[in-house]
Amino acid sequence: MSLPTSSAVTNGGAPNVLIVEDDAATRRLYKFLLTNGGYPVLEAEDGVAALEQLAAHHCELVITDMNMPRMDGMELISAIRRDYENVYVILITAFGTPDTEKQAMRIGANDYLAKPFDFEELERRVHMFFQSRAKTA
């Protein structure tokens, strides 16, 4: 998989992906998967830390868990839509229902994955996002 092109960003042209997940092992797994796919990855253990990362680094894509301490995924999505409207957000949850998905999309999630899922599916969605972003840049 080749690294997608992107508009000018602060890290020399490569798009950052921010992974927001309170479980360290899961966060490392997502990071490993996406780093091997050629994507620079930042990490945060919850929504509060994610907002700190977003304030310090340009990110085009946020992958967030729903259930986290301090600030959950739904609250994070609301904050991202308020302060970083062009950031693409994928919400991941193990406790999803059709209502949860509708609520997430209503508050501003761009995509939604219910656990368990095939990790290649996450990588595919990330790749598709950057491919579509490159076409519109």
C-alpha positions, 0 to 999 in steps of 0.5 A: 500500500503506498502512502497517499498524497495529502495537502500540506501538513505540519509533518512534511506532507504525510497525513497523521492518523490519531488513534484514541483508545483507552486499552493500550494493547488495542491502541498498539495493535491499531498503531502497528497495523496503520504504521505498517500501511505507511501512515504516521500515527499519533496516540491518545488514551482518551478524549481529553488526551486526543484534544491535546494531540489535535491542538499540537498536531495536524491530523486528518483522521481520528479513529476513536473508541466509544467507551473511555474514561474522562471523555468518551468517543461521543463527547470527543466527536462533538468537540472535534466537530466544534473545533476541527470540522474537517477531521474525518472520524471513525468511531469504534465500539464493542457496545454498538447498536443501530441506535448508537450508530445513528447517534454517532453519525448524527453528532458527526462521525463519518464512519462506524465500526462495531467490534469485533471486526477484521483489522484489514477492514479498518486499514481498508477504510483508512486507505479509502479515506486518504484515496478520496481525500487525495482526489479532491485535493 
